[in-house]
Amino acid sequence: MSMKSLLQWGLAIVCGLLLASSDVHAQMAFQPRPANGLALTPPMGWNSWNKFGCNISEATLRAQADALVSTGMRDAGYVYLVVDDCWHGARDAHGDIQPDPVRFPSGIKALADYVHGKGLKFGIYSDAGAGTCQDKPGSRGHEFQDAAQYARWGADYLKYDWCNAEDLNARSSYATMSDAIRATGRPMVLSICEWGLHQPAKWGAAVGGNLWRTTFDIWDHWSGRGNKGLWLGVTDIIDLQPGLESAAGPGHWNDPDMLEVGNGGMSDTEYRSHFALWAMLAAPLIAGNDLTQMSRETLAILTAPEIIAIDQDKLGVQGRRVVKSDGQEVWIRPLSDGATAVLFLNRAETAVKMDQDLVLLGFPANGEWKVRDAWRRKNMPRVKSKLSVQVPAHGTQVFVLKSI
Ligand code: GLA
């Protein structure tokens, strides 16, 4: 063999070995984390951000905990009380994160104890970067230390944000915090708040996440964007959900962001649509209004039992949009008892009558269906092949159809 062909062979072998080892490396590099067994239905609770932003204190949060109980929200399923950004003070001499001493003079453990004493669970917030979105200390480089602190305080839930993290790998960062939580031995729901930037629907469950945001932040508007396109109205958010359905299931959910119901920027009809669409999406239901001051209608929306039952259905299949035309849409979601939830949405500015051929939605021909109106909690006349329904402007109608 000539010197040249020897060299060529040698080069080919080295390249082959390198390629093989990088393949092995790619396979070895990421190990899926085991599921933590939490959030077998989408988490329900209340979070401080949408209403209070940074204007929080232990008094505010205790009042919301009290209201979760006195309004019946806890008993309707809203069990997590989550303190969002701005609870932080500085790190102490050991690097342990401490709360803002003015806003939380009794400390976070006392607040968590109070929340637990109400039969609720306590959630806290941090960020994968060195600073949070409001420039409070983030967990970068302190992941295990912070998780241990949250566990000592009695946290049951961590919302983990993505500000100041541009140079980090999203999947690895969330896997690190997931490992840190697991190392504490205390079960905590892991809420991935990465805004859908690096397709968390593809890896959120594998890192041990229980929910992951699919978009940037909601704002209290029916449609349209704010803050240079970063804030999204309800209809802007729902348009970004189709295609993500297969990632959702018991223990791991797409999160189209927290609820704005009751915050004043939309009509009650629009809030009903927001809430019902979230239920069809098997979305976490995290209320974000001031529970101490809500109207009867806001409470009625947030506690509508048959809409919540759709959201919390244990089959855990996320609903799909099956019709979209001229501002009218139909979404369907299969339920665990063999029934199907059907939502009619009218985005137009005037009421419309929608006539829907059920076979076109995938229902078998020649069937007959019992129809339950999930908002009004009333049985409707049975239907065979067609459902006709009047839908107000920006409104929804939600029915549960069961074969006879
Ligand atoms: C980001 C998140 C919000 C909220 C704020 C807090 O914008 O997406 O949900 O947590 O940070 O600063």
Residues whose N, C-alpha, C, O or C-beta is under 5 A from the ligand:
A	BS01	GLA	W49 D84 D85 C133 Q134 D217
